């Protein structure tokens, strides 16, 4: 899962990034409106945290342009403007949620989780596939109730697959959603992560579809 | 005199105008009256003198002197009163050794004045005007005198003066009455100006409208720009306060996030306790500053229905994922009398609070009351114990720290409501949870209210 944080205040952006990384997300930062607009238009984010008071281009305008360009990723507006007319304007511009500053980090994390879950059609904060449980709140994975230790990238690959069960997901798509933009990407490492996940969680969990990508197989639904 | 006049300053403009007009007409009419009387007296006395002259001619015509030198006086024509004793009309002819006089003189004589025309005292103390004329007959000088009582003259003049005074007094009174009417009519725009200002103060109008006389137009223009300037100053102060509060929020977020990351340093500990206080203070005073700014002008009229639509649409998106369903009454014909922003704030906070606590259902309804309307917001949440209902409104105390938000929402609603002379009451609702009842002054069922609309989810340019 990859999240864009558009916030011009460096300290706050870093805090958000730290909390999001700790929750198992790949995070990109944008400190200006133009920057945010460009990233949102070109990268496939699973969620965006958008400050409205961005330099260069106002957050509300960025949001409107994304929506006009057909970008549908869930957007959480995080702003000091807490009047109801601002909230109405934000939602009408296409925001999915609205949090006023000052905020509690835990609350923002919960709302981002909820937005991503909603976007992929999951009702519960806990994703399940056979005996495997992935808790999006705590960023933990268990097999038959036993916790499994995963690295950050392994967790991101598994989380992305579990958010889209049964769908064939290409290596490129996986790469785009587990790395932030500054990471030196190498799609071959995906194979390494898949291999490690199969070792830790069972060889049948992830199926390789030749030439297309990977698919998560739920043993209970029979494939 | 002038000093005394200028020191006497009536309080009202009308008073000034009336007093000045009265004084002025008093002076003019008094002078006019005196002048008229004087002219009249002069013409009357000239006529009197003419008459004396005529009588003298008649007297001279009936006087004869015998060869022995005796005076023979006939009956002078034109004045029968020469024969009545002490009638006030007399004649007398003096020869060196003989005096003849009218019967009216009886046994007295006219005083011998040297002047041709003289004022003398006659018998019975009568004030007489006497014409004397020396006439030469047969080489001897005879002195002829004719006198008349001036009492009638004085009487006539006095009667004329009284008549003139009465007429002028009536004219003056009519003039003053005219001035009163004129002043009342002329100063009516001032009353209109005052009524207009009163409306502005009451918040029914934002500026002075309508046409005023040319003399007042500059004043009205100045007043309007003063009002605009005032509004501008308030708006700017409000904006500055708002900017400060907003600017503080981001650093505050950073600090409290840092403090919450759990290291047990004493500084972090203190920050964890103090930062929420700072946050609440900012929220509270920011809300109050916004209200204070809006209190100045409540001339705005806001239809309730579209605002409910906006908020329901917004909250449905925010809380929809949690399974909260918002329902609104279909027919809402109320119009809020005040700032749109304030109404949004009140209704937004009420609905937000209901959505936070609701299990599933939130309902909003609007009912007419005397002089306004009432908004009910019901939820099916846990409700609020009676003991806590007033404290949550009064102090904005946060009852449950686990539910996000400053906890000031309902207190802010109550503050706003009070500003608009309304009220917020919490109670048990028909859905089993809390019912918030917001009572507001307003207008109901205006004829030009848009038809009932269903809540349309969808984007609109903000």
Interface residues (C-beta under 8 A of the other chain):
Chain A: X9 X11 X12 X15 X19 X53 X60 X64 X67 X80 X81 X82 X83 X84 X85 X87 X88 X89 X90 X91 X92 X93 X94 X95 X96 X97 X98 X100 X101 X102 X103 X104 X105 X107 X114 X115 X118
Chain B: X245 X246 X247 X249 X250 X251 X252 X253 X254 X256 X257 X258 X260 X275 X279 X283 X290 X310 X311 X313 X314 X317 X318 X321 X340 X341 X344 X345 X347 X348 X349 X404 X459 X460 X461 X462
